[in-house]
Amino acid sequence: MRISFHGAAREVTGSCHHFEVKDTSGKVRQILFDCGMFQGEQMCGSKNADVFGFDPKLIEAVFISHAHADHTGRLPKLIAGGFTGSIYMVEPCIGLSKLVLEDAYHIMKEDAKRCGSSILYELDDLKGVFDRIQPVSYHQEIDVAPGVSVMFHEAGHVLGSAYISIDAEGKRLVYSGDIGNDRVPILPETEPISRADVVICESTYGDRTHEGTEQRSSLLKEAIDLVIRDRGVLMIPAFSIERTQELLYAIDQLLQTELKTHIPIFLDSPMAIRATELYRHFKSYLKFDAPILAQPDLDFFSFPNLRETLTTDESKAINDTQAPFIVIAGSGMMSGGRIMHHLRHHLPDAKSRVLVIGYQAAGTLGRRIYEGAKSVRIYGKEVEVRAKVSAIGAFSAHGDQDKLTRWLAPEDGQTPKKIFLVHGDREVEEVFATHLRHHLGAEVIIPEYQGTYEG
């Protein structure tokens, strides 16, 4: 089994892993796990525009771990390159992927106009992705070829997320996708690994431990209390899929128990609003700590304080609202979307706050703000940062070092012989690799971009 890494190798985005495996007749079969976009940069001036390090025409199947753009964003480009095989994903992932890819297409066209280059694919290529999708269930065995089978397992990261196992050549390889945090209040727990010879594991938070769930709630309440006291604006940049829904659930629980306030809360993200509808539709895939769906007209995003601003005019009208108020908007890394307008208006205000609840990749505006920049450039203008910035790591949809270490110890008690670390900053991967070598005694490899290794 040969594995080559065409994204998320010594960086956090662009997940795309190429496998060459032999079936029982000795014929080599080529498949992909994920085909994601490199984020934190313009699509038309980055590795997104590079030629794939493999021939898309030779790929027989693609298996998608979840809907986030850094795991799905280059699927239309794969179609444009001549891919004609099947794309497999868990059913709720289909609708979410459609939202993500349609949004990415519009961003790509805007980027291409700004930097004067060609777009990466056409609208027909985007439509072609959904012509090739095959919905699958967790634990459904998918026979790719004689002696080559694939299965999806609950990852607990976002709605419809999975880690993926492949059995071939007498070995089992497990690919993590993104592994969810501990005790996520709206999702099932991550399924343990039954056995694995080789694991490709994400390492986003491989160097740290998140706060506990109790701290998450108290820190969120504190941020809201402080912005009410100071009569400022609380800006929460949030990824539209999962982070927003988990945040809404947490706010709803606070409003029912500890936080009696009528402060306006704006959900200013068309994608998040539409994604939340899909969460409602696929509620059988969710798990709640409280029975919030017991009544047909009661759910975690319908509390009285919440105002959804779907249109541009509704979004602009937020600026006419008297502080204090809360605005939840994308993008989660502050690299585009409606949050940019709110940052431009309120970052110079010392009474306002930015609450970071998700990973901020290197090179993004969010990373610069999180690391304490005194001023940032937004839409070509320098904006002073006087607003207070804080973070709650426990809202992350990614497992921390403790969670990933536990997940990497299979139920059969046999440590994987080989672990490849992907989807992490290089310095984080180095820390996590040292930790795993000490605790598990496995061979741990940090693969190079487009490097090829034996599985």
C-alpha positions, 0 to 999 in steps of 0.5 A, a space after each residue: 500500500 502506497 500513500 501520498 499526501 497532497 494537502 494538509 502535510 505540515 499544514 492545517 488545510 487542504 486534506 487530500 490523501 492518495 492511495 495505491 492498493 493492490 486487489 486480490 488479482 494484484 491490480 493496482 487501484 487508486 483512491 482518494 480520502 478527501 480532496 480539500 481546499 487550501 484555506 487562509 489564502 486566495 484560491 487563485 494565487 495558491 496551491 489550489 491552482 497547482 496541478 494535482 500530483 496524481 492523474 484524476 482520470 485514474 482515481 476510481 473512488 473518493 471517500 469524504 470524511 466531512 463537509 468542511 471546505 478544507 476536505 471537499 473544496 477541490 472536488 470540482 477541480 478533480 471533476 475538471 481534471 477528468 475524474 469519473 468515479 464515485 464520491 462517497 459520503 455519509 448522507 447529511 454530509 451531502 447537503 452540507 457539502 453543497 452549501 460549502 462548495 457553492 459558497 467556495 465557487 462564488 468566493 473563487 470567482 471574486 478572488 479571480 476577479 481581484 487577482 486577474 487569473 483564471 478560475 479553477 473550474 466551471 459551474 458544470 464541474 461543481 454540478 458534476 460533483 453531486 452527480 457522482 455522490 453515493 450516500 453511505 451509512 456508518 459501518 456499511 462495507 463498501 467494496 472498492 475492488 476484490 480484497 479492498 473494502 472501505 467503511 465509515 465510522 462516527 468521528 463526532 466532529 460535525 454533522 455527518 462526519 466520519 473517520 474512514 478505514 480501508 482493508 487491503 493487502 492484509 492490513 487495516 489503515 484508518 484515516 481520522 478526517 477530523 476527530 471531534 472534541 470530548 463531550 460535544 453537546 450536540 453530537 455522538 461521541 467519537 467511535 473508538 478504533 477497533 484495530 489498525 495497523 496504520 493510522 493517518 491522524 489529524 493533529 490540529 490541537 496535538 500540543 494542548 489540552 482544551 478547557 472542560 465543558 464547565 469552563 466553556 459555559 462559564 467563559 461564554 457567560 463571562 464574555 456576554 456579561 462583560 459586553 453587557 456591562 461595557 455596552 459594547 459589541 461581542 463579535 464571535 467569528 464562527 464556522 457555519 457548520 457545527 461551531 455555530 450550531 454548538 454555540 447557539 445550543 450553549 447560548 440557549 442553555 445559558 438563557 434558560 438557566 443562568 443568563 437572564 437578558 434580552 440582549 439582541 443576538 444576530 446570526 449574520 451568516 446565510 450559510 450558517 442559517 441554511 446549515 442549521 436547517 440541515 441540522 434540524 432535518 437530520 436531527 436523528 444523527 444528533 445527540 443532546 444533553 437536554 431534550 430540546 427537540 421534545 416539542 415540534 416548535 422548540 429547538 436550539 436556534 429559536 430562542 427569543 433573543 436570536 435574530 437571523 439576518 439572511 439578506 444583505 440589507 438585514 445584515 447592514 441594518 445591524 449597524 443601526 442597533 444600539 449596543 450592547 449586542 452579539 453578532 455571530 458571523 462567518 468566516 471562522 478564521 476571519 478571512 472573509 464573509 460578513 464578520 469582516 464588516 463587523 470587525 471593521 466597525 467595532 475593532 477600534 472600540 475598546 468596549 467591544 470584544 472578539 471571542 475566538 472559538 475556533 482554530 486560526 490558521 497561520 496567515 489568516 486575519 484571525 491568527 493576527 488578531 488572536 496573537 495581539 496585532 495592534 492594527 490589521 488591514 481590512 478591505 484595504 484600510 488599516 484598522 486599529 485593534 482596541 477591542 479585547 480579544 479572548 478565546 475558548 478552546 473548548 468550543 473547538 470541533 477538534 479533539 485535543 492531545 488527550 482525546 487524540 491519544 486515547 483515540 489512537 489506542 485501539 480496542 484490541 490493545 495493539 498500538 498501530 505500527 505506524 502513525 502519519 500526522 497530518 492537518 497540523 502546523 509543523 511545530 504542533 506536529 513535532 510536539 505531538 509526534 514526540 508525545 506519541 512516541 513516548 506514550 504509544 511507542 509507535 513509529 510516527 511520521 510527519 509526511 512531506 507535501 506530495 511525499 510518498 510512503 509505504 503504508 
